[in-house]
Amino acid sequence: MKVKEMYNILKVKKLPRLLGSVTPSFCLDDCLATYAATVDVEYEFAYMDALRTVYSSNKSKAVGIGKSIDFNILVEENLANYVGIKREKLSMDANEGLKQIQQEFDRNVAFQFTILGFECPWDWRYQVIEAGAHSLYVSRWDEERQELECVDPYYDRQQVFLPYENYVKGFQYLTKITYEPCEKYNPEQVLKEKLQHLLEGGQIATLKEMAEDINVDFNLELEIDQYDENEFFDMNEIQNRIHINSAMKELSHNRVRFAVMLKKLARKDSDKRESLEKLADDALYLAEKWDSVRMMLIKKVFARKTSNIAEYLSKKMKDVVEQEEAYIQKVIRVLEGKKNKLKESEVSTKGEDKGEIHFANLKAFFNNEGIGQYGSKTADFNNSGEYFINDKFPSGNKVFCKDTEFSLAQKQEGKADNIACSKQVISIEPGYYTKISFLGCSEWGNYKEDVGITYEDGTRESYRIELSDWMPNLEFGQPQNIAFTSEKAVVLMNGKLVDTEECNIYIAQIHTKVNKRIANITLPECINMHIFAITLKERG
């Protein structure tokens, strides 16, 4: 296929937005997906090394944690070996690049170029944010207009024109792309070997070392460009100037890439399809976990509550790394054809959740004052001085939410009234509980986290719960699990109380049908997730 023909039939294709969120890396993924669709190959297997992360502890002491993480997930190598797409990054300036494009225009070659978003008229960073690059295809040079005609998959632009002046000012590099069919291979075998190498090669140990370094050596002056502890940050400034924030975004996005690859693999193997689809969903959960580490960092910096930031980040990261290690082992077992043992929580029993209810006593674990009278000087739910208004919150009462009764603690000014989750172990009256309900919400984002259930015999299981942000993003619709609405005090960064806004409290439930007595509940490692009450219902 000639490149002229290719650009005539090329239709924009995107990497699936499996989590709904978007990162700058998607522009590269979308370019790859578009080219692969044009030459009819499965690009997804280029992401078989997406869980690969390299970290240099020695380097971090000089330049910071964020700049010490290498995200070479071997996409170029895998594209050549397993897809047949070869990408060659050319060392030349903008004008030399343009000549190269014109010289090879009639050959079986495509050209992707990377430009600063600051110089791309339709990019969100145009003339606003100097850092950050964007990738797209050039299809031809329009001599009359003195512009490059481009195809931009990320922005769904089948045809868009870039002025020559912008091209020269923003040019970063040019990538030459060709395709030649590669030898057949067994993707499951290759993937298994790659994952085994991750475990045996010290991948998990490297991530654990990074978590420990955060606790010991974390330095905001190294992590944030031009850091000033007295500066009030704009949200965009925080995200663009914190190197470790960019690193966490990439860690999260790579787990999305891995999920996309597993979903493709599932469609090729009917015997393992169900297991691989479930593993793809679990990879998305890991992506959300890494993103929750990032949001914890952003929250602390934005709210200027940085005294214990290293401790919180380290604890959360260690929790995520442990889950990722178990996940990789699970994927390997499935690829080997070994079925995971059926969890006892998946075994049906005769009992139903029609028995007595019990209210967990949480008072000893309360560590956050999230409710206050309007104008309160002590309440601070989200580290930004905002809180639920007591008159609009049913403190000290029993409330019914979705057929479940909760008992809320009596509010006292200056006293904590909820739990910011940090793996607290809640001892309960042992019983055969079939339903456990949590009343709470999150701040600084929506969170899915694991709750641990420990039985009297010492065995333990994990169940996933989700609590949305108390101020939901209505672009994605109203959350379905709202328990009741309330009001919060709106406070500016200078501490000035300015208004009130409607907000939500949610209910999350887990169902266990194991014929064992539950002894305690371990809350998630996520200080942005808050629990106000827990109700347990016994089997009838």
Long-range contacts (C-beta under 8 A, 24 or more apart in sequence): 1-38, 1-39, 1-108, 2-106, 2-107, 2-108, 3-104, 3-105, 3-106, 3-107, 3-108, 3-109, 3-110, 4-105, 4-106, 6-38, 6-39, 6-110, 7-110, 7-137, 7-139, 7-140, 7-151, 9-38, 10-34, 10-35, 10-38, 10-137, 10-151, 11-37, 11-38, 11-158, 12-151, 12-152, 12-153, 12-156, 12-157, 12-158, 13-37, 13-153, 14-153, 14-154, 14-156, 15-256, 15-257, 15-260, 16-260, 16-263, 18-256, 18-259, 18-260, 18-284, 19-256, 19-284, 19-287, 19-288, 20-476, 21-291, 23-249, 23-250, 23-252, 23-253, 24-132, 24-133, 24-134, 24-249, 25-249, 25-250, 25-253, 26-154, 26-253, 27-134, 27-135, 27-136, 27-153, 27-154, 28-135, 29-257, 30-153, 30-154, 31-112, 31-135, 31-136, 31-137, 31-153, 31-154, 32-75, 32-79, 32-85, 33-153, 34-137, 34-151, 34-153, 35-85, 35-110, 35-112, 35-137, 35-177, 35-179, 36-83, 36-85, 39-84, 39-85, 39-179, 41-83, 41-84, 41-85, 41-179, 42-83, 42-264, 43-79, 43-83, 43-85, 44-260, 44-261, 44-263, 44-264, 44-265, 45-78, 45-82, 45-83, 45-187, 45-261, 45-264, 45-265, 46-75, 46-78, 46-79, 46-82, 46-83, 46-85, 46-261, 47-73, 47-75, 47-78, 47-254, 47-257, 47-258, 47-260, 47-261, 48-78, 48-82, 48-187, 48-190, 48-191, 48-194, 48-261, 49-73, 49-74, 49-75, 49-78, 49-194, 50-254, 50-255, 50-257, 50-258, 50-261, 51-195, 51-198, 51-203, 51-254, 51-255, 51-258, 51-324, 51-328, 52-198, 52-203, 53-203, 53-206, 53-207, 53-251, 53-254, 54-206, 55-206, 55-207, 55-209, 55-210, 57-209, 57-210, 57-213, 60-210, 60-213, 60-217, 61-217, 63-222, 64-219, 64-222, 64-223, 64-243, 64-244, 65-210, 65-213, 65-214, 65-217, 65-218, 65-222, 65-223, 65-243, 65-244, 65-247, 66-223, 66-242, 66-243, 66-244, 66-245, 66-246, 66-247, 67-222, 67-243, 68-210, 69-210, 69-247, 69-250, 69-251, 71-247, 71-250, 71-251, 71-254, 73-254, 73-257, 80-182, 81-182, 82-182, 82-185, 82-187, 82-190, 83-182, 84-179, 84-180, 84-181, 84-182, 85-177, 85-178, 85-179, 86-177, 86-178, 86-179, 86-180, 87-112, 87-175, 87-176, 87-177, 88-175, 88-176, 88-177, 88-178, 89-173, 89-174, 89-175, 90-173, 90-174, 90-175, 90-176, 91-173, 92-174, 93-171, 94-167, 94-168, 94-171, 95-168, 97-171, 97-173, 97-174, 98-141, 98-148, 98-167, 100-174, 100-176, 101-138, 101-141, 101-174, 102-141, 104-176, 105-140, 108-178, 108-179, 109-176, 109-177, 109-178, 110-137, 110-176, 110-177, 110-178, 111-137, 111-138, 111-174, 111-175, 111-176, 111-177, 112-136, 112-137, 112-138, 112-174, 112-175, 112-177, 113-137, 113-138, 113-171, 113-172, 113-173, 113-174, 113-175, 114-172, 114-173, 114-174, 114-175, 115-162, 115-166, 115-167, 115-170, 115-171, 115-172, 116-169, 116-170, 116-172, 117-170, 118-170, 119-166, 119-167, 119-169, 119-170, 120-162, 120-166, 120-170, 121-162, 121-163, 121-166, 122-152, 122-155, 122-157, 122-160, 123-155, 129-236, 129-240, 131-240, 132-240, 133-172, 135-175, 187-265, 187-268, 188-265, 188-269, 188-272, 188-335, 189-335, 191-261, 191-265, 191-331, 191-335, 192-332, 192-335, 192-336, 195-328, 195-331, 195-332, 195-335, 196-332, 198-328, 199-325, 199-328, 199-329, 199-332, 203-328, 204-321, 204-324, 204-325, 204-328, 207-317, 207-321, 207-324, 208-318, 208-321, 210-317, 211-314, 211-317, 211-318, 211-321, 212-314, 214-310, 214-313, 214-314, 214-317, 215-310, 215-311, 215-313, 215-314, 216-310, 218-309, 218-310, 218-313, 218-314, 220-301, 220-306, 220-309, 224-301, 229-304, 229-306, 232-304, 232-493, 233-301, 233-302, 235-298, 235-302, 238-298, 238-301, 238-302, 239-298, 242-297, 242-298, 242-301, 244-297, 245-294, 245-297, 245-298, 248-290, 248-291, 248-293, 248-294, 248-297, 249-291, 249-294, 251-290, 252-287, 252-288, 252-290, 252-291, 252-294, 253-287, 255-283, 255-284, 255-286, 255-287, 255-290, 256-283, 256-284, 256-287, 258-283, 259-283, 259-284, 259-287, 262-331, 272-334, 272-335, 272-337, 275-334, 275-339, 275-340, 276-334, 279-327, 279-330, 279-331, 279-334, 282-327, 282-330, 283-327, 285-448, 285-464, 286-320, 286-323, 286-324, 286-327, 288-447, 288-448, 289-319, 289-320, 289-323, 289-449, 290-320, 291-445, 292-316, 292-445, 292-447, 292-449, 292-526, 292-528, 293-317, 293-320, 295-444, 295-445, 295-528, 296-444, 296-526, 296-527, 296-528, 298-444, 299-382, 299-383, 299-443, 299-444, 299-528, 300-383, 302-384, 303-382, 303-383, 303-384, 305-383, 312-527, 315-422, 315-423, 315-525, 316-525, 316-526, 316-527, 319-423, 319-525, 323-450, 343-461, 344-459, 344-461, 344-514, 344-515, 344-516, 345-461, 345-463, 345-512, 345-513, 345-514, 346-513, 347-513, 347-514, 348-513, 349-513, 349-514, 349-515, 349-539, 351-432, 351-434, 351-513, 351-515, 351-539, 351-540, 352-434, 352-539, 352-540, 353-434, 353-435, 353-511, 353-537, 353-538, 353-539, 353-540, 354-537, 354-539, 354-540, 355-432, 355-434, 355-537, 355-538, 355-539, 355-540, 356-537, 356-538, 357-405, 357-535, 357-536, 357-537, 357-538, 358-428, 358-429, 358-431, 358-433, 358-535, 358-536, 358-537, 358-538, 359-406, 359-407, 359-533, 359-534, 359-535, 359-536, 360-426, 360-428, 360-521, 360-533, 360-534, 360-535, 360-536, 362-409, 362-419, 362-426, 362-531, 362-533, 362-534, 363-409, 365-419, 365-424, 365-426, 366-409, 366-415, 366-416, 366-417, 366-418, 366-419, 367-416, 367-419, 367-420, 367-422, 368-416, 368-417, 368-418, 368-419, 368-420, 368-530, 369-414, 369-415, 369-416, 369-417, 370-417, 370-418, 370-530, 370-532, 371-395, 371-411, 371-417, 371-418, 372-413, 372-489, 373-413, 374-489, 374-497, 374-500, 375-489, 375-497, 376-413, 376-489, 378-413, 378-414, 379-413, 379-489, 381-418, 381-443, 381-470, 381-488, 381-530, 382-443, 382-444, 382-470, 384-491, 384-493, 385-491, 385-495, 386-488, 386-489, 386-490, 386-491, 387-488, 387-489, 388-486, 388-487, 388-488, 388-503, 389-486, 389-487, 389-488, 389-489, 389-500, 392-486, 392-487, 393-486, 394-484, 399-483, 399-484, 401-439, 401-483, 401-484, 401-507, 402-481, 402-483, 402-507, 404-435, 404-437, 404-507, 404-509, 404-535, 404-537, 405-535, 406-437, 406-439, 406-483, 406-532, 406-533, 406-535, 407-533, 407-535, 408-439, 408-532, 408-533, 409-532, 409-533, 417-532, 418-530, 418-531, 418-532, 419-523, 419-530, 419-531, 419-532, 420-527, 420-528, 420-529, 420-530, 421-449, 421-523, 421-524, 421-525, 421-526, 421-527, 421-529, 421-530, 421-531, 422-523, 422-525, 422-526, 422-527, 423-522, 423-523, 423-524, 423-525, 424-522, 424-523, 425-454, 425-520, 425-521, 425-522, 425-523, 426-520, 426-521, 426-522, 426-523, 426-534, 427-519, 427-520, 428-518, 428-519, 428-520, 428-521, 428-536, 430-456, 430-517, 430-518, 430-519, 431-517, 431-518, 431-536, 431-538, 432-515, 432-516, 432-517, 432-518, 432-538, 432-539, 433-512, 433-518, 433-536, 433-537, 433-538, 433-539, 434-511, 434-512, 434-513, 434-537, 434-538, 434-539, 435-509, 435-510, 435-511, 435-512, 435-536, 435-537, 436-509, 436-510, 436-512, 436-518, 436-521, 436-534, 436-535, 436-536, 436-537, 437-507, 437-508, 437-509, 437-534, 437-535, 437-536, 437-537, 438-465, 438-467, 438-507, 438-508, 438-509, 438-531, 438-533, 438-534, 439-483, 439-505, 439-506, 439-507, 439-531, 439-532, 439-533, 439-534, 439-535, 440-467, 440-505, 440-506, 440-508, 440-529, 440-530, 440-531, 440-532, 440-533, 441-467, 441-468, 441-469, 441-470, 441-503, 441-504, 441-505, 441-506, 441-530, 442-467, 442-468, 442-469, 442-470, 442-526, 442-528, 442-529, 442-530, 443-469, 443-470, 443-471, 443-528, 443-530, 444-469, 444-528, 445-469, 445-528, 446-472, 446-479, 447-524, 447-526, 447-528, 447-529, 449-524, 449-525, 449-526, 449-529, 450-524, 451-510, 451-521, 451-522, 451-523, 451-524, 452-521, 452-522, 453-510, 453-512, 453-518, 453-521, 453-522, 454-518, 454-519, 454-520, 454-521, 454-522, 455-514, 455-516, 455-517, 455-518, 455-519, 456-516, 456-517, 456-518, 456-519, 457-516, 459-516, 461-512, 461-514, 463-510, 463-512, 464-510, 465-508, 465-509, 465-510, 465-524, 466-508, 467-506, 467-508, 467-529, 467-530, 468-504, 468-506, 470-503, 470-504, 470-505, 471-501, 471-503, 471-504, 472-504, 479-504, 479-506, 481-506, 481-507, 481-508, 482-506, 482-507, 483-507, 505-532
